[in-house]
Amino acid sequence: MEQDVVRVVIDWLKESSNIIILTGPELSLESGIPDFADSKFNPNIREFRENPAVREAYWQKIGKLYPVLSQAEPNSAHKAVAELEIICNVDYIFTGSTDGLQQKSGSSSVVELLGSILWVTCPNCGKDYSLEQINTQLQDGKKIPACEECNNDLLKPPISFPGQPLPHWELREAWMKLYNCDLFFIIGAYLDDSPLSSLQTIAAESGSKIAIVNERQSEADNYADAVIYGKPTMVISHIVSQIKKDIKAS
């Protein structure tokens, strides 16, 4: 970590009056959870709907990963973000993760931009199921889970598969909040592709500072005011620790 940049970001967090945080898959990966919203992980929506073999392969993959997901715990980055919500002027936390770990860490104002893997919906009758209920069907030998109400087997989590748009309300909420923020803090999230790339554009147009903490480089780094490369678990924990020391000393 470059200490000068870290110090600048710490000062911005302390001085800003309206902070929007965006977290992403790097936090999930550090808790051993794959990116369930990744287009490489999910099938094309048309193929999923039209081909039972595609649905079976998807649910087989989910069934294998369920034990890891169900036992996963928030890591130090999740917990540090939850602390930032308390000690700084954080208005909203938007996340591109779908595993619920940010909420589990204690954060209260979380909006999931890409949906959630933790529940599943029947597109025919609208009945919702927890992923635990779906996993029970899979463990009982069901190759493709089906709705208990209408027997439809096109159930899927409310995650945008390739060929589907992102959830509209959540994205619109992020746009509205970013127009009024003075610091957009991106942690472990990638904004290379549309429409998520629009978030950084809107923040810049509103005059907001943009700070990024990521382990890998991305195109978005070229348009940020400050970039810190490193594992979110290390960087965010350090930043929160320093802010708390500053508060205690003042």
C-alpha positions in Angstrom: 0.0 0.0 0.0 1.2 3.5 -0.8 0.9 5.3 2.5 0.4 8.7 1.0 -2.6 7.6 -1.1 -4.0 5.7 1.9 -3.8 8.8 4.1 -5.6 10.8 1.4 -8.4 8.3 1.3 -8.6 8.3 5.1 -8.9 12.1 5.2 -11.6 12.0 2.5 -13.6 9.4 4.5 -13.4 11.6 7.6 -14.2 14.9 5.8 -17.0 13.7 3.5 -20.6 14.4 4.4 -22.3 11.9 2.0 -20.4 8.7 1.2 -21.6 6.0 -1.2 -19.8 2.6 -0.9 -19.8 0.0 -3.6 -18.5 -3.5 -2.7 -17.9 -6.4 -5.1 -16.7 -9.9 -5.7 -13.2 -9.5 -4.3 -14.8 -9.5 -0.8 -16.7 -12.7 -1.6 -13.6 -14.4 -3.0 -11.7 -13.6 0.2 -14.4 -15.5 2.1 -14.1 -18.5 -0.2 -17.3 -17.7 -2.2 -17.4 -17.6 -6.0 -18.9 -14.7 -7.9 -22.4 -16.1 -8.4 -23.3 -13.1 -10.7 -20.3 -13.7 -13.0 -21.4 -14.2 -16.6 -18.9 -17.1 -16.8 -20.7 -18.8 -13.9 -24.2 -18.5 -15.2 -25.8 -19.8 -18.4 -27.5 -17.7 -21.0 -31.1 -17.1 -19.9 -32.6 -18.4 -23.1 -30.6 -21.7 -22.9 -31.5 -22.0 -19.3 -35.2 -21.7 -20.1 -35.2 -23.9 -23.2 -32.8 -26.7 -22.3 -33.4 -28.9 -19.2 -29.8 -30.1 -19.5 -28.5 -26.6 -19.0 -30.8 -26.2 -15.9 -29.6 -29.5 -14.5 -25.9 -28.5 -14.9 -26.5 -25.2 -13.2 -28.3 -26.7 -10.2 -25.7 -29.4 -9.9 -23.0 -26.7 -9.6 -25.1 -24.8 -7.0 -25.6 -28.0 -5.0 -21.9 -28.6 -4.8 -21.2 -25.0 -3.7 -24.1 -24.8 -1.2 -22.1 -26.2 1.8 -19.4 -23.6 1.3 -21.9 -20.8 0.9 -24.0 -21.8 3.9 -20.9 -21.9 6.2 -19.3 -18.7 4.9 -18.8 -15.9 7.3 -18.1 -12.2 6.7 -14.4 -11.5 6.6 -12.5 -8.5 8.0 -13.3 -6.3 4.9 -17.0 -6.9 5.3 -16.7 -6.0 9.0 -14.6 -2.9 8.3 -17.2 -1.7 5.8 -19.9 -2.2 8.4 -17.8 -0.1 10.8 -17.4 2.7 8.2 -21.1 2.9 8.1 -21.1 3.8 11.8 -18.0 6.0 12.1 -18.3 7.9 8.8 -21.1 9.6 6.9 -22.0 6.6 4.8 -25.4 7.0 3.1 -25.7 3.7 1.3 -23.8 0.6 0.6 -24.4 -0.9 -2.8 -23.0 -4.3 -3.5 -22.3 -6.4 -6.6 -22.0 -9.5 -4.4 -25.0 -11.8 -4.1 -24.1 -13.9 -1.0 -25.5 -11.7 1.7 -22.2 -11.5 3.7 -22.3 -7.7 3.9 -25.7 -7.8 5.5 -24.5 -10.6 7.8 -21.6 -8.4 8.9 -24.0 -5.9 10.4 -24.5 -3.4 7.6 -28.0 -2.0 7.6 -28.2 0.0 4.4 -27.2 -2.6 1.8 -28.7 -2.6 -1.7 -27.9 -5.7 -3.9 -27.3 -4.4 -7.5 -27.1 -7.8 -9.0 -29.6 -9.8 -7.0 -29.2 -12.6 -4.4 -28.2 -16.2 -4.6 -29.9 -16.9 -1.2 -33.4 -17.2 -2.6 -35.1 -18.6 -5.6 -38.4 -17.6 -7.4 -40.9 -19.5 -9.5 -41.5 -17.4 -12.6 -44.9 -19.0 -13.1 -46.7 -18.4 -9.8 -44.2 -16.1 -8.0 -43.6 -18.3 -5.0 -40.2 -17.7 -3.3 -38.0 -20.4 -1.8 -34.8 -20.1 0.3 -31.8 -21.6 -1.3 -31.8 -24.0 1.7 -35.2 -25.3 0.6 -33.9 -25.8 -3.0 -30.8 -27.6 -1.8 -33.0 -30.0 0.1 -34.7 -30.9 -3.2 -31.3 -31.4 -4.7 -30.1 -33.6 -1.8 -33.2 -35.7 -2.1 -32.2 -36.5 -5.7 -34.1 -33.9 -7.7 -31.9 -33.0 -10.7 -33.9 -29.8 -11.4 -35.8 -28.2 -8.5 -39.5 -27.6 -9.2 -42.1 -25.3 -7.6 -44.2 -27.1 -4.9 -47.2 -25.0 -5.9 -47.3 -25.3 -9.7 -44.6 -27.9 -10.5 -42.8 -25.4 -12.8 -39.1 -26.3 -13.1 -37.8 -22.9 -14.4 -37.0 -21.7 -10.9 -34.0 -19.4 -10.7 -32.4 -17.0 -8.3 -33.1 -13.3 -8.9 -29.6 -12.8 -10.5 -29.3 -11.5 -14.0 -28.1 -14.3 -16.2 -26.4 -13.4 -19.5 -29.1 -12.1 -21.8 -31.1 -10.4 -18.9 -30.9 -6.8 -17.8 -29.8 -5.9 -14.4 -32.5 -5.3 -11.7 -33.8 -1.8 -12.7 -34.9 -0.4 -9.3 -31.6 -1.1 -7.7 -29.6 0.5 -10.4 -31.8 3.5 -10.6 -31.5 3.9 -6.8 -27.7 3.9 -7.2 -27.8 6.5 -9.9 -30.0 8.8 -7.7 -27.8 8.4 -4.6 -24.6 9.0 -6.6 -25.9 12.4 -7.8 -25.8 13.6 -4.2 -22.7 12.0 -2.8 -19.3 13.7 -2.3 -17.2 10.5 -2.1 -17.8 7.3 -4.1 -15.7 4.5 -2.5 -15.4 1.4 -4.6 -14.1 -1.7 -2.7 -13.3 -5.0 -4.5 -15.8 -4.2 -7.4 -15.3 -3.9 -11.1 -17.0 -1.3 -13.3 -15.5 -2.3 -16.6 -18.8 -3.1 -18.3 -22.1 -1.3 -18.8 -24.4 -0.6 -17.0 -22.2 -0.7 -13.9 -19.7 1.5 -15.6 -22.3 4.3 -15.5 -22.0 4.5 -11.7 -18.5 6.0 -11.9 -19.6 8.3 -14.7 -22.5 9.7 -12.7 -20.3 10.1 -9.6 -17.7 12.1 -11.6 -20.4 14.3 -13.2 -21.8 15.1 -9.8 -18.4 16.3 -8.7 -17.8 13.4 -6.3 -14.3 12.2 -5.4 -13.8 8.6 -6.5 -11.6 6.2 -4.5 -10.9 2.6 -5.5 -9.5 -0.3 -3.4 -9.0 -3.4 -5.6 -6.5 -6.3 -5.7 -6.3 -6.1 -9.5 -6.2 -3.3 -12.0 -9.2 -2.3 -14.1 -10.1 0.3 -16.7 -12.1 2.2 -14.1 -8.8 3.0 -12.3 -7.9 5.6 -15.1 -10.9 7.7 -14.0 -10.5 7.6 -10.3 -9.0 10.3 -8.0 -7.3 7.7 -5.8 -6.5 4.0 -6.3 -5.1 1.6 -3.7 -4.0 -1.9 -4.9 -4.3 -4.6 -2.3 -6.5 -7.2 -0.7 -9.7 -5.5 0.6 -9.3 -7.4 3.9 -6.0 -5.8 4.5 -6.6 -2.3 3.1 -10.0 -1.6 4.5 -9.2 -3.0 7.9 -6.1 -0.7 8.0 -8.1 2.3 6.9 -10.8 1.8 9.6 -8.2 1.2 12.2 -6.5 4.5 11.4 -9.8 6.4 11.3 -10.6 5.1 14.8 -7.2 6.1 16.1 -7.7 9.6 14.7 -11.1 9.9 16.3 -9.7 8.7 19.6 -6.9 11.2 19.5 -9.0 14.1 18.6 
